[in-house]
Amino acid sequence: MKKKVKIGLALGSGAARGLAHIGVLQVLEENGIVPDYIAGSSIGAIVGALYAAGISPKMMEGIAQNLDIKKYYDVTVPRCGFVKGQRIEELLRLLTRDRDFKELNIPLTVTAVDLKTCRLIELNEGKVYKAVRASISIPGIFTPVEHGDYILVDGGLLARVPVDTVKRMGADVVIGVDVGFRGQHRPPLNIMEVIIQSFEVVELEVLKSNVEKGDVIIYPDVQDVHPFYFDKVDECVQKGRQATLEVLGRIKDLIEAHQH
């Protein structure tokens, strides 16, 4: 008798490039591959939370196509960040249907980094939208989130693709999706680009010394997508689909191997 294989999905950080996660989910779902556990960092936390709350990848694509994200940037006089994040937090509350982690269809863990202890924090209790808001807090751009004793910023800082997190949740087979920066930056045009490019330099360096190995890592080719502009939805979704189709055979073989 074939045993049930627990599939874990680790969705990585990468700002607007993370729209490719939607295409990945579409192809997996079309092939009957539904994760038993999801871990997400930053944009991966957003997509993972929506999926775990019951929003289909097709519906996510429609939301992304019709969303003017600039309306949700509540720019403030920078003390700890340019964007307060209250409007985005409210949007996340609506999209995740104000659910607690325990009410989700699929177990989810969201990563963030505590500035006080310099540790990766795994969030999987309480309101989902609050955890996701912490996970997307790019330092210098979004104000950090106070959570108990923690001061939380973007989970991608220490866990670009949270493979180890989803392993700890109990996954037998881990599929990671890396939409992070791997190329060369253009000259920055403003202070926001200076901040995000610096963040990506640090992220890349952390990745070199701390490569988290999933059973399969999917690499959508989204390097040309600007991290702040969410206007290339169709392109990102297609790149996610394409990259997943390229490794679909390997994923199916791995699942089958674990069934015996």
PyMOL commands that set and color helices and strands:
alter all, ss='L'
color gray80, all
select helices_A, chain A and resi 15-30+43-52+57-66+69-72+86-95+101-103+128-135+155-157+163-168+191-209+233-258
alter helices_A, ss='H'
color red, helices_A
select strands_A, chain A and resi 7-11+37-41+81-83+108-114+119-123+140-142+145-147+150-154+173-177+216-218
alter strands_A, ss='S'
color yellow, strands_A
deselect
rebuild
show_as cartoon
